[in-house]
């Protein structure tokens, strides 16, 4: 009899690890053991039970109604009209993969209104981080690859960018309006998101700001391509605690020199109390920052989410 880790279980089910943990903690669907390091370990029986629960959810059953049923009752329930229930559920609640396929299909046909509606539905039917990591990020990567291989036009890529920009601008505003913050003892100083002057690639910071607001952390999206002096002024006026900079890596010597001057000026103008988080990995000009400046260099959007979670946890522990 085998055992399974959380990541493996989630991959087999086609859901996020967060969903599996919710089934366990909120609905007591299974009670996995723990390894010596505290990681969840699922037995073969628990794994099969989760597979069965997942099949029933696809048929249209609610996890809250079936989580406490015995394995036998779950099996009996599965045999009742499985095809009709599954078809109804898939029509109403497509998976992230199905959303992705429909979005690509609409973009291929240049059906922009349909694309916008499908994007709204994906956002509403999926958790925020699942929408970001399992739909939007793969969509942008796939479209980029299609453009490079001449299977999609640059105009289609720009159309997608426009639709995504409008969507996330609205979504970010909604999340910011409903952010719960850290409580009375926590920091209310917002994280500031932008890119260096000349860098128009905004989606990394836009997605980062959305994830930030989704966690209840105040975020202010300044937009792309900002001069160092304007970033420093905004940080002072907003009382920023962390500046998050999207930074597209470049091999061009002229652009590297421009970025070196930008970061050198920014470090001089920005208050030392403000941490700098830079996307795109560690730049060659890291040493330009004064030794008193706290800085982090982020490898990916998932790395940013992990760093943000750790920062938020540390902030809570000091309040």
C-alpha positions in Angstrom: 0.0 0.0 0.0 1.5 3.3 -1.0 1.4 6.8 0.6 1.1 10.1 -1.1 2.2 13.7 -0.5 -0.1 16.7 -0.7 1.4 17.9 -4.0 1.0 14.5 -5.6 -2.6 14.1 -4.5 -3.5 17.6 -5.8 -1.9 16.8 -9.2 -3.9 13.6 -9.5 -7.1 15.3 -8.7 -6.5 18.3 -10.9 -7.0 20.8 -8.1 -4.8 23.1 -6.0 -3.2 21.9 -2.7 -5.2 24.7 -1.1 -8.4 22.9 -2.2 -7.3 19.6 -0.7 -6.4 21.2 2.6 -9.8 22.9 2.7 -11.6 19.5 2.2 -9.5 18.2 5.1 -9.7 21.1 7.5 -13.1 22.6 6.8 -15.1 19.5 5.9 -13.1 16.7 7.6 -13.2 14.6 4.5 -10.0 12.8 5.4 -7.5 13.0 8.3 -4.0 12.3 6.9 -1.0 11.5 9.0 2.2 13.6 9.2 5.8 12.9 8.4 8.6 13.6 10.8 9.0 17.0 9.2 5.2 17.7 9.6 4.2 17.2 6.0 0.9 15.6 5.2 1.0 11.9 4.3 -2.1 10.4 2.7 -2.7 6.6 2.8 -3.9 4.6 -0.2 -7.4 4.5 1.3 -7.5 8.3 1.9 -6.2 8.9 -1.7 -8.9 6.7 -3.2 -11.5 8.4 -1.0 -10.4 11.8 -2.3 -10.5 10.6 -5.9 -14.1 9.5 -5.3 -15.1 12.8 -3.7 -13.5 14.6 -6.6 -15.6 12.6 -9.1 -18.8 13.3 -7.2 -18.0 17.0 -7.1 -17.6 16.9 -10.9 -21.1 15.4 -11.0 -22.5 18.4 -9.3 -22.5 17.4 -5.6 -21.3 19.8 -2.9 -18.3 18.9 -0.8 -20.2 20.1 2.3 -22.9 17.5 1.7 -20.8 14.5 0.9 -17.6 14.9 2.9 -18.9 13.0 5.9 -20.5 10.1 4.0 -19.0 6.6 4.2 -17.0 5.2 1.3 -19.8 2.8 0.5 -22.4 5.6 0.3 -20.1 7.6 -1.8 -19.7 4.7 -4.2 -23.5 4.3 -4.4 -23.9 8.0 -5.0 -21.4 7.9 -7.9 -23.4 5.3 -9.8 -26.5 7.5 -10.0 -26.6 9.4 -13.3 -22.9 10.1 -13.5 -22.8 11.4 -17.1 -25.6 14.0 -16.7 -24.2 15.4 -13.4 -20.7 15.6 -14.7 -21.8 17.3 -17.9 -23.8 19.9 -15.9 -20.9 20.6 -13.6 -18.4 21.0 -16.4 -20.7 23.4 -18.2 -21.2 25.5 -15.1 -17.8 25.3 -13.5 -15.0 24.6 -16.1 -11.6 23.7 -14.7 -8.7 26.1 -15.0 -7.4 24.1 -18.0 -10.8 24.3 -19.7 -11.0 28.1 -19.1 -7.5 28.4 -20.7 -8.5 26.4 -23.8 -11.7 28.6 -24.3 -9.7 31.8 -23.9 -7.1 30.7 -26.5 -9.9 29.7 -28.8 -11.6 33.1 -28.6 -8.3 34.9 -29.1 -7.5 32.8 -32.2 -10.8 33.9 -33.6 -10.2 37.5 -32.5 -13.5 37.4 -30.6 -12.6 40.0 -28.0 -16.0 40.5 -26.4 -16.3 36.8 -25.9 -12.7 36.7 -24.6 -13.5 39.4 -22.0 -16.6 37.6 -20.8 -14.8 34.3 -20.5 -12.0 36.0 -18.6 -14.6 37.4 -16.2 -16.2 34.0 -15.7 -12.8 32.4 -15.0 -12.1 35.0 -12.4 -15.5 34.5 -10.7 -15.4 30.7 -10.7 -11.8 30.2 -9.6 -9.9 31.3 -6.5 -7.8 34.4 -7.1 -4.4 32.7 -7.0 -5.6 29.8 -9.1 -6.9 32.3 -11.7 -3.5 34.0 -11.7 -1.2 31.0 -11.7 -3.3 28.4 -13.6 -5.1 30.6 -16.2 -3.5 34.0 -16.7 0.2 33.2 -16.4 0.0 30.1 -18.7 -2.2 32.1 -21.1 0.4 34.8 -21.4 3.2 32.3 -21.8 1.4 30.3 -24.5 0.4 33.4 -26.5 4.0 34.6 -26.4 5.2 31.2 -27.7 2.5 31.3 -30.5 3.6 34.8 -31.6 7.3 33.7 -31.7 6.3 30.7 -33.8 4.2 32.9 -36.1 1.0 31.0 -35.2 -0.6 34.1 -33.7 -0.2 37.8 -34.7 1.3 40.6 -32.6 -2.0 42.4 -32.9 -3.7 39.4 -31.2 -1.1 39.6 -28.4 -1.7 43.3 -28.0 -5.5 42.7 -27.9 -5.1 40.2 -25.1 -2.9 42.6 -23.2 -5.5 45.3 -23.5 -8.3 43.0 -22.2 -6.1 41.7 -19.4 -5.0 45.2 -18.3 -8.6 46.4 -18.1 -9.7 43.3 -16.2 -6.9 43.4 -13.6 -7.2 47.1 -13.1 -10.8 46.6 -12.0 -10.1 43.4 -10.1 -7.3 45.1 -8.2 -9.6 48.0 -7.2 -12.2 45.6 -5.9 -9.6 43.7 -3.9 -8.1 46.8 -2.4 -11.6 48.1 -1.4 -12.2 44.8 0.5 -8.8 44.1 1.9 -8.9 43.3 5.6 -5.4 44.3 6.4 -3.5 42.8 9.4 -5.6 44.0 12.2 -5.2 46.9 14.6 -1.5 46.2 15.3 -0.4 45.5 11.8 1.3 47.7 9.2 -1.0 49.7 6.9 1.9 51.1 4.8 1.2 49.9 1.2 3.6 48.0 -1.1 4.3 50.1 -4.2 4.5 48.3 -7.6 6.1 49.8 -10.7 8.9 49.1 -13.3 12.1 51.1 -14.1 11.8 53.9 -16.5 11.8 52.6 -20.1 10.4 49.2 -19.1 6.8 48.9 -20.3 6.3 45.3 -19.2 3.6 45.7 -16.6 1.9 42.4 -16.2 4.3 41.0 -13.6 3.7 43.9 -11.3 0.0 44.0 -12.0 -0.4 40.3 -11.1 1.9 40.8 -8.1 -0.3 43.7 -6.8 -3.4 41.5 -7.3 -1.9 38.7 -5.3 -0.8 41.2 -2.6 -4.3 42.7 -2.3 -5.8 39.2 -2.3 -3.8 38.4 0.9 -5.2 41.6 2.5 -1.9 43.4 2.1 -2.3 47.1 1.1 -1.0 47.5 -2.5 -0.6 50.6 -4.7 -0.1 50.0 -8.4 1.8 53.0 -9.8 2.0 51.7 -13.4 5.1 50.9 -15.5 8.1 52.9 -16.6 8.6 55.4 -13.8 11.6 57.6 -13.2 13.6 57.0 -10.0 12.8 60.5 -8.6 9.0 60.0 -9.1 9.2 56.5 -7.5 11.0 57.9 -4.5 8.6 60.8 -4.1 5.6 58.4 -4.3 7.1 56.1 -1.7 7.6 59.0 0.7 4.1 60.4 0.3 2.4 57.0 0.5 4.5 55.8 3.5 5.6 52.7 1.5 7.2 49.9 3.4 8.3 47.8 0.3 8.9 48.8 -3.3 8.3 46.0 -5.8 10.0 46.6 -9.1 9.3 44.5 -12.2 12.6 44.2 -14.1 12.9 42.4 -17.5 16.4 40.9 -17.9 18.3 42.3 -20.8 21.5 41.5 -22.7 21.7 45.0 -24.4 24.7 46.9 -23.1 23.0 50.3 -23.4 19.9 49.1 -21.5 22.2 47.6 -18.8 23.9 51.0 -18.3 20.5 52.8 -18.2 19.3 50.4 -15.5 22.6 50.8 -13.5 22.1 54.5 -13.4 18.4 54.1 -12.5 19.1 51.8 -9.5 22.0 54.0 -8.4 19.8 57.1 -8.4 16.8 55.2 -6.8 19.0 54.0 -3.9 20.1 57.5 -3.2 16.7 59.1 -3.3 14.6 56.3 -1.6 14.3 56.4 2.2 16.4 53.7 3.8 13.3 52.4 5.6 11.9 51.1 2.3 12.9 47.6 1.2 13.4 47.0 -2.5 12.1 43.8 -4.1 13.3 43.3 -7.7 11.7 40.8 -10.1 13.6 38.9 -12.8 16.3 37.4 -10.6 19.4 39.1 -9.1 20.7 41.9 -11.3 24.5 42.4 -11.8 24.2 45.9 -10.2 23.0 44.6 -6.8 26.1 46.0 -5.2 24.9 49.5 -6.1 22.5 49.4 -3.1 23.9 50.8 0.1 24.7 48.1 2.7 21.9 49.5 5.0 19.3 48.9 2.3 17.2 45.7 2.7 16.6 44.1 -0.7 15.3 40.9 -2.2 15.6 39.5 -5.7 12.6 37.4 -7.0 12.9 34.6 -9.4 9.2 34.3 -10.3 5.7 35.3 -9.4 5.4 32.2 -7.1 8.7 33.2 -5.4 7.1 36.7 -4.8 4.0 35.1 -3.3 6.2 32.9 -1.0 8.4 35.9 0.1 5.2 38.0 0.7 3.7 35.3 2.8 6.8 35.0 4.9 7.1 38.8 5.3 3.4 39.0 6.4 3.8 36.2 8.9 6.9 37.9 10.3 5.1 41.2 10.6 2.2 39.6 12.5 4.6 37.9 14.9 5.9 41.3 16.0 2.6 42.9 16.6 
